[in-house]
Amino acid sequence: MPLTREDLKTLADLARLDLPEEELGRMEKDLEAVLGYVDRLQHVDTKDVEPFCMPSRVEGWREDVASMCDEVTRETILSNFPTRKGDLLSVPAVFDKKKGERG
């Protein structure tokens, strides 16, 4: 089933992407190519393939460890962030728009 321009606009809206009209054509082609590849994968015979599950501990991954920095480094990082409230970094809200609202 081919992807329509309205489908693409709906997907962009759900992903909170503001795509200008001129980009929609390119995105439409790119997404069609991805969906075409996924469709090809649906036809691969996997009946004799054993399920694979990733082990919980993989070599090369590191545990996240909070580390302290000196006051100068901390202030440098905070002063380079565009918007902050005290020591907190302020970022735009992700879910400001209501469903279906464009802009």
CORDAQUI-V293250 format. One record per residue. N is the residue number from 1. RES is the residue in one small letter. PHI is phi in whole degrees, -180 to 180 (none if undefined). Layout:
n:N res:RES phi:PHI
n:N res:RES phi:PHI
//
This chain:
n:1 res:m phi:none
n:2 res:p phi:-69
n:3 res:l phi:-83
n:4 res:t phi:-93
n:5 res:r phi:-61
n:6 res:e phi:-67
n:7 res:d phi:-59
n:8 res:l phi:-65
n:9 res:k phi:-63
n:10 res:t phi:-65
n:11 res:l phi:-62
n:12 res:a phi:-62
n:13 res:d phi:-64
n:14 res:l phi:-64
n:15 res:a phi:-86
n:16 res:r phi:60
n:17 res:l phi:-103
n:18 res:d phi:-100
n:19 res:l phi:-92
n:20 res:p phi:-65
n:21 res:e phi:-54
n:22 res:e phi:-69
n:23 res:e phi:-85
n:24 res:l phi:-60
n:25 res:g phi:-62
n:26 res:r phi:-66
n:27 res:m phi:-64
n:28 res:e phi:-62
n:29 res:k phi:-65
n:30 res:d phi:-62
n:31 res:l phi:-68
n:32 res:e phi:-60
n:33 res:a phi:-65
n:34 res:v phi:-64
n:35 res:l phi:-65
n:36 res:g phi:-63
n:37 res:y phi:-66
n:38 res:v phi:-62
n:39 res:d phi:-61
n:40 res:r phi:-62
n:41 res:l phi:-65
n:42 res:q phi:-63
n:43 res:h phi:-95
n:44 res:v phi:-77
n:45 res:d phi:-77
n:46 res:t phi:-119
n:47 res:k phi:-64
n:48 res:d phi:-100
n:49 res:v phi:-94
n:50 res:e phi:-69
n:51 res:p phi:-61
n:52 res:f phi:-120
n:53 res:c phi:-130
n:54 res:m phi:-72
n:55 res:p phi:-64
n:56 res:s phi:-69
n:57 res:r phi:-118
n:58 res:v phi:-107
n:59 res:e phi:-61
n:60 res:g phi:99
n:61 res:w phi:-82
n:62 res:r phi:-118
n:63 res:e phi:-75
n:64 res:d phi:-74
n:65 res:v phi:-127
n:66 res:a phi:-73
n:67 res:s phi:-130
n:68 res:m phi:-86
n:69 res:c phi:-129
n:70 res:d phi:-74
n:71 res:e phi:-62
n:72 res:v phi:-66
n:73 res:t phi:-62
n:74 res:r phi:-59
n:75 res:e phi:-65
n:76 res:t phi:-63
n:77 res:i phi:-63
n:78 res:l phi:-63
n:79 res:s phi:-72
n:80 res:n phi:-89
n:81 res:f phi:-84
n:82 res:p phi:-61
n:83 res:t phi:-134
n:84 res:r phi:-147
n:85 res:k phi:-125
n:86 res:g phi:66
n:87 res:d phi:-94
n:88 res:l phi:-98
n:89 res:l phi:-87
n:90 res:s phi:-103
n:91 res:v phi:-125
n:92 res:p phi:-63
n:93 res:a phi:-67
n:94 res:v phi:-84
n:95 res:f phi:-111
n:96 res:d phi:-69
n:97 res:k phi:-77
n:98 res:k phi:-83
n:99 res:k phi:-55
n:100 res:g phi:87
n:101 res:e phi:-80
n:102 res:r phi:-109
n:103 res:g phi:142
//
